[in-house]
């Protein structure tokens, strides 16, 4: 399962892109809107209790969300920076410049689909059904002929 967390409803467009791609890949997921700034205790409780194998955190501007999640779980965290006042560069840099020991895998600005695909790739390392669905989806969607 994948937990998709956004800090604000203003990120709903990216959330839907992530969720849509996960649905296409047949990957179970749930969506939560929890801010690391406004809902700190609820976010921490959710992450610690979650049975998700991968977290996708969507954030713009102050972009604290992915790093906060990475600081309280050993599970993979994928950050999706959202374009904003500085065209998303502020969010991107805050995700890729995490301190040692708390990495956040980060996709391109506003690239929710890539976050979903990366989550699928992570899950596929231990689930052959997901691996097969991902291969088939790439073939249908992009004409992909891998793996090499």
C-alpha positions as CSV (number, residue, x, y, z in Angstrom):
1,X,0.0,0.0,0.0
2,X,1.0,3.6,-0.7
3,X,0.1,6.5,1.6
4,X,-0.3,9.8,-0.3
5,X,0.0,12.8,1.9
6,X,-0.5,16.4,0.9
7,X,-0.1,19.4,3.2
8,X,-3.0,21.3,1.7
9,X,-6.1,20.9,-0.5
10,X,-4.4,23.4,-2.8
11,X,-2.2,20.4,-3.9
12,X,-5.3,18.4,-5.0
13,X,-4.4,18.5,-8.7
14,X,-1.1,16.7,-8.0
15,X,-2.7,14.4,-5.5
16,X,-5.2,13.3,-8.2
17,X,-2.4,12.7,-10.7
18,X,-0.6,10.4,-8.1
19,X,-3.9,8.6,-7.2
20,X,-4.9,8.2,-10.8
21,X,-1.6,6.6,-11.8
22,X,-1.6,4.3,-8.8
23,X,-5.2,3.2,-9.8
24,X,-4.0,2.5,-13.3
25,X,-1.3,0.3,-11.9
26,X,-3.7,-1.4,-9.5
27,X,-1.9,-0.3,-6.4
28,X,-3.8,0.1,-3.2
29,X,-3.4,3.6,-1.7
30,X,-5.0,6.1,0.5
31,X,-4.9,9.9,0.5
32,X,-4.6,12.2,3.6
33,X,-4.4,16.0,3.8
34,X,-2.2,16.6,6.8
35,X,0.2,19.6,7.2
36,X,3.5,19.2,9.1
37,X,2.9,22.7,10.3
38,X,-0.8,22.8,11.1
39,X,-1.5,19.1,11.9
40,X,1.8,18.0,13.4
41,X,0.4,15.6,16.1
42,X,-2.1,14.0,13.7
43,X,0.5,13.6,11.0
44,X,3.0,12.0,13.3
45,X,0.3,9.6,14.6
46,X,-0.9,8.7,11.1
47,X,2.7,8.0,9.8
48,X,3.6,5.9,12.9
49,X,0.4,3.8,12.6
50,X,0.3,3.5,8.9
51,X,0.8,0.1,7.3
52,X,1.9,1.7,4.0
53,X,5.1,0.4,2.5
54,X,5.9,3.7,0.8
55,X,4.9,7.3,1.5
56,X,4.4,10.0,-1.2
57,X,4.5,13.5,0.3
58,X,3.3,16.4,-1.8
59,X,4.3,19.9,-0.8
60,X,5.1,23.3,-2.1
61,X,6.6,26.5,-0.6
62,X,7.7,25.6,2.9
63,X,7.9,21.9,1.8
64,X,8.6,20.5,5.2
65,X,6.2,17.6,4.8
66,X,8.5,15.0,3.1
67,X,11.4,15.6,5.4
68,X,9.2,15.5,8.5
69,X,7.8,12.1,7.4
70,X,11.3,10.8,6.7
71,X,12.4,11.8,10.2
72,X,9.8,9.6,11.8
73,X,9.8,6.4,9.6
74,X,12.3,4.0,8.2
75,X,10.0,3.5,5.1
76,X,10.8,5.1,1.8
77,X,9.5,8.6,1.3
78,X,9.0,10.1,-2.1
79,X,8.7,13.9,-2.3
80,X,6.8,15.8,-5.0
81,X,7.7,19.5,-5.0
82,X,4.8,21.7,-6.1
83,X,5.3,24.8,-8.2
84,X,4.6,28.0,-6.3
85,X,6.1,31.5,-5.8
86,X,9.6,30.4,-6.8
87,X,8.3,28.0,-9.5
88,X,8.8,25.1,-7.2
89,X,12.6,25.4,-6.8
90,X,12.2,26.2,-3.1
91,X,10.2,23.0,-2.5
92,X,12.6,21.0,-4.7
93,X,15.7,22.1,-2.9
94,X,14.2,21.5,0.5
95,X,13.5,17.9,-0.5
96,X,16.8,17.0,-2.1
97,X,18.9,18.8,0.5
98,X,17.8,16.6,3.5
99,X,20.4,16.0,6.2
100,X,22.4,12.7,6.2
101,X,20.3,9.8,7.5
102,X,16.9,11.2,6.4
103,X,16.7,11.0,2.6
104,X,13.7,11.9,0.6
105,X,13.6,10.5,-2.9
106,X,12.4,13.4,-5.0
107,X,10.8,13.6,-8.4
108,X,10.5,16.6,-10.7
109,X,8.4,19.6,-9.9
110,X,4.6,18.8,-10.2
111,X,5.5,15.3,-11.4
112,X,3.0,13.3,-9.4
113,X,2.8,10.5,-12.0
114,X,6.5,9.9,-11.6
115,X,6.1,9.6,-7.8
116,X,3.5,6.9,-8.3
117,X,5.7,5.1,-10.8
118,X,8.6,5.2,-8.4
119,X,6.4,3.9,-5.6
120,X,5.4,1.0,-7.9
121,X,9.0,0.3,-8.7
122,X,9.9,0.1,-5.0
123,X,6.9,-2.2,-4.3
124,X,7.8,-4.3,-7.4
125,X,11.2,-5.3,-5.8
126,X,9.2,-7.7,-3.6
127,X,6.0,-8.2,-5.4
128,X,6.1,-9.9,-8.8
129,X,2.4,-9.1,-9.6
130,X,3.1,-5.4,-9.3
131,X,6.3,-5.8,-11.3
132,X,4.3,-7.5,-14.1
133,X,1.5,-4.8,-14.0
134,X,4.2,-2.1,-14.2
135,X,5.9,-3.7,-17.2
136,X,2.5,-4.1,-19.0
137,X,1.4,-0.6,-18.1
138,X,4.7,0.9,-19.5
139,X,4.4,-1.2,-22.6
140,X,0.8,0.0,-23.2
141,X,1.4,3.6,-22.2
142,X,4.9,4.3,-23.7
143,X,5.7,1.4,-25.9
144,X,8.4,0.3,-23.4
145,X,10.1,-3.0,-24.3
146,X,12.4,-3.4,-21.2
147,X,13.8,-4.8,-19.1
148,X,17.1,-5.1,-20.8
